[in-house]
Amino acid sequence: MALHEGTRGRHDGEERPEFSINPIYGEANPVSGMTGKPPRRRLPDGPMAPTTAYQFVHDELMLDGNARQNLATFVTTWMEPQAGKLMSDCRDKNMIDKDEYPRTAELERRCVAMLAHLWHAPDPDTVVGCSTTGSSEACMLAGMAFKRRWAKRNPVSYPATARPNLIMGTNVQVCWEKFCNFWEVEARQVPMEGNRFHLDPQGAAELCDENTIGVVAILGSTFDGSYEPVAEVCRALDDLQERTGLDIPVHVDGASGAMIAPFLDPDLVWDFQLPRVASINASGHKYGLVYPGVGWALWRTSDALPEELVFRVDYLGGDMPTFSLNFSRPGAQVAAQYYTFVRLGREGFRAVQQNTRDVARSLAERIEAFGDFTMLSRGDQLPVFAFTTAEGIRNFDVYDISRRLRERGWLVPAYTFPPNREDLSVLRVVCRNGFSEDLADLFLGDLGSLLPDLRSQPAPMGKVVKAFHH
C-alpha cells in the first residue's frame, strides 16, 4: 500500500482551475449540466454520468503508459481473454467467505494441493497452505510462523531477554526488511562479495545462533534473476546442527522461481525434497501467470504452522479457519490461478516458461553484441538478466540508458547493488509471458538507436532520479 503525502507545496498538488466538460467529448452531468466542474481533490457535490466519469478516469490513466513495455515489473501484464472474463465473473465474491462461496474455497484448496505436488511435498495431504494477496503477505506469514515456533522452543528467554533474528542475503526483496521491522526481528544480512550477488551458505550458517528463527533463501533474486543455492544452504545448516545442535529451518522465497524451476530445471533440488525446508511462497501474479494480486504460502506440515496463529470465526457462517494479514479480498485471482493450472498443465507451463527464457537469453546475447555492456546474468535461471556499462565506457552510464529508453515508452530500471557492491550500478530486464520475440526486436532496435547519441556525450548526465528501489 503506497503512502500518499499531503500535497501542499508540491506542483502536482497545487490547486488548478477546475475543468469543464466538453459537450462533444463528454456527456451531460445530470446534476450540474455540461459545465460541471468535478473537483480533483474533494468529492463533487453531485454525480455525473457514468460514461463521463469513465472517460475522465480513463484519460488520466493513459499517462501511466503501456504495461506491456514495463520491463521492470515481474507482475503479469497479459492473460487470455477467457481468464479476464472469469475474473470479471468472480470479482464480487469475497474470498474470505468460504462458507458462502464454497466452490471458490474449493478452488483455493485444489491450488494448494497442486502446488504441494509440484514442490515435492513428502505427503501432500499433510501440507498446510493458503492464498494471499501476493508474496509479500506470504513472506510475512512465513516469518510469523518462524518467530512463533522459535518462541515456543524458548519459553524462558522469550521475550524478556532475547531478540530473535532472521538470516538472509542483502539481495532480499524489501518485504523481508518490512517483516523484521514490523515484528521486531533482527535482520542479519550476508553481504555480496565480488561476483557473488546472493546468499553465501557458509556465511549464513556463521550468523546463526540460539535466537535465529530461520534462514531465507531466494529462488530467483530480483537483483539479477539468479537462483540462490538452497541445497547448499541446507547442507551448511545440517553441518551447523551436527556441531552445535542448532536446528534452523529454511524458508524458500520462490516469488518468481517457484513457478519456473519445476518446469525448466526439474533436476534442481530446492523445495520440500530438502527436509530442512519448512515453507515456500510463490507469486501467482508473477510467473504463475495471473493478474495481480495473488500469492501462495505452503508449510511442509501443520507442525510448521503453529495452531495458535490460525483464527476461526463463525460470524460469516460455518467454521472458517483463516491465517492472513488481511480479511476481505476478491476470489477472482484464485479462480484465475486455478484456470491457469487446468488450462496449461505441466506441459503448457513448461512451454510458456521455456519460450520466456528463450526470449531473455536471446535478448541478453544481442545486447552484449553491441559491445557497450557487460552482462551480469543472462536469463538462464529466471527469464531476467542484468547488465552494466562495459569497462572503458565513459560517455554514458546505466541511468542515461534508463532515462532515454523511457522516452521510447520502455521502463527499464537502473539501480545500485547493496553492500558490499554499492560500486555496481546496473540495468535489469524482466521478460514475461507476452513479451514476445517481436517485442524484444522492437526493444533492441530502440536501444540500438540511442547508442550513437549516448556515445557522443561528453560525460554521463548523472543519476537525476532514483529509477528503482527494492
Secondary structure as GFF3:
##gff-version 3
##sequence-region A 1 470
A	DSSP	three_ten_helix	11	13	.	.	.	ID=ss1
A	DSSP	three_ten_helix	33	35	.	.	.	ID=ss2
A	DSSP	alpha_helix	50	62	.	.	.	ID=ss3
A	DSSP	three_ten_helix	67	69	.	.	.	ID=ss4
A	DSSP	alpha_helix	81	90	.	.	.	ID=ss5
A	DSSP	alpha_helix	102	118	.	.	.	ID=ss6
A	DSSP	three_ten_helix	124	126	.	.	.	ID=ss7
A	DSSP	beta_strand	128	132	.	.	.	ID=ss8
A	DSSP	alpha_helix	135	153	.	.	.	ID=ss9
A	DSSP	beta_strand	165	169	.	.	.	ID=ss10
A	DSSP	alpha_helix	174	182	.	.	.	ID=ss11
A	DSSP	beta_strand	186	190	.	.	.	ID=ss12
A	DSSP	alpha_helix	201	206	.	.	.	ID=ss13
A	DSSP	beta_strand	212	218	.	.	.	ID=ss14
A	DSSP	alpha_helix	230	244	.	.	.	ID=ss15
A	DSSP	beta_strand	250	253	.	.	.	ID=ss16
A	DSSP	three_ten_helix	257	259	.	.	.	ID=ss17
A	DSSP	alpha_helix	261	264	.	.	.	ID=ss18
A	DSSP	beta_strand	277	283	.	.	.	ID=ss19
A	DSSP	beta_strand	295	299	.	.	.	ID=ss20
A	DSSP	three_ten_helix	302	304	.	.	.	ID=ss21
A	DSSP	three_ten_helix	307	309	.	.	.	ID=ss22
A	DSSP	beta_strand	311	313	.	.	.	ID=ss23
A	DSSP	beta_strand	320	322	.	.	.	ID=ss24
A	DSSP	alpha_helix	332	368	.	.	.	ID=ss25
A	DSSP	beta_strand	373	375	.	.	.	ID=ss26
A	DSSP	beta_strand	384	389	.	.	.	ID=ss27
A	DSSP	alpha_helix	398	407	.	.	.	ID=ss28
A	DSSP	beta_strand	414	416	.	.	.	ID=ss29
A	DSSP	beta_strand	425	430	.	.	.	ID=ss30
A	DSSP	alpha_helix	437	455	.	.	.	ID=ss31
###
